[in-house]
Amino acid sequence: MSTEKTRYSDQELEEFRQLILEKLKDAQHDFDLLKSSLSNNNHGTDDTGRTFNMMEDGSETLSREEVAQLSARQQKFIENLKNALIRIENKTYGICRETGKLIPKERLRLVPHATLSIDAKNAKK
């Protein structure tokens, strides 16, 4: 008869929930900063020569694209954290979706939105 745990206890799930809520708060703050930098249209070169403005505009376009990519990644991270909270409510949090075994706590503390154990993740490569 196996005594292997099949899910985390309610107390353990609450610990993870608190960790995720804190990460979600930080992630949302970072996302808001990225969004506000995208909406900021001040070039800061209004009184300089035309050549400098053209170079600055090209640099700003590249920078805005990078910020947009970071913003998209941050939004996906937030969505993954919210999905992890749903799994906590369903009491399925921390269960590898490939193997059905518990993901180690150490991994979940580092990557709280993980849905795969390291073994399952490496097997996909």
N, C-alpha and C positions, 0 to 999 in steps of 0.2 A: 504494500500500500504506500503510495507516494505522499510525502508531506510537503511537497513543493508548493509555495504560494502561487495562487492563480491571479490574484489582484492585490493592490495595495489597500491597507486598512483606511478607514474613514479619517483617522488621525493623520496618516501619512498623506492622504489626498489633500487634506486641509493645509498641510505644510507646503505642498506643491502649489496649491491654489494661491496662497499668500505670495510665494515666490513669483508666480506668473503675473499676478496683479501688479506687483512692483515693477517687473520688467515691462508690462503693458503700459504702465504710467510713464515710464522713461521713454519707451518707444514712441508713444503718442506725442510726447513733448518734442522729441527729435523730429518726428514727422511734421509737426506744426512749424518748427523752425525751417525745415526744408521747403515747405509750401510757401511760407512767407518770403523766403529768399527768391523763390521763383516768381512771385507776384511783384517783387520790387523791380521797377523799371528804370530807376535812376542810374544813368550811365556814369555820371561824375566827370564827363569830358565835354560838357556843353560849351565851355569857353576856350577849347583848344583847337588846333588846326585840323583841317579835313583829313589829312593822311593819318594822323594819330587816331582820329575817330574811327576810320575804316579798320585799322588794326585792332583797336579796342573792341569794336563790334564783333569781329571774327573771334576774338578771344572770349568775349562774353557769350557768344553763341555756343562755343564748345563747353564753357563752364556751365551754362544753363542746361545743356544736354546731360552733362555729368550729374548735376543736381537732380534733374528729372529721373535719371536712372536710379540714383540713390533713393529718391522719394518712392519710386515704384517698389524697390526692394524693401524699404521700410514698411510700406503699406502691406506687402505680402507677409512680412514678419508679424505685423499686428494681427493680420487675419489668422495666421498659424497659431498665435498665442490665444486668440479667441476660440479657435477650434479646440485647443487643448483644454480650455475651461469647460467647454461642452463635454469633452470626454471625462473630465473630472465629475461633472454632474451625473453623467451616465455610468460612472464607476468603471469605465473602460480605459482610463488614463494609465499610461505606463505599460501597456500590453503591446508587444510587437505585432504589427499587422501582418507580418509574414510568418513568424514562428509561433505566435500565440503565447510566448513566454514573456515574463516580466523583463522590462528594460531595466538595467541596473540604475540604482538611485544616483550614482555618481554621474552617469551620462545625462540623466534627466535634470540634474542640478546645473549642468553646463549647457544643455540644449533642452530646455523645458518643453519645447513643442515637438520633440522627437517622436516619431511613430515607428521607427525601426531600431532594432538592436544593432550594435556594431557588426556582429556576425552577418545579420541579414543585409545590412547596408553594403558590406564588403562583397557579399555574394552577388549583389546586383551589378557590380562593376565588371 
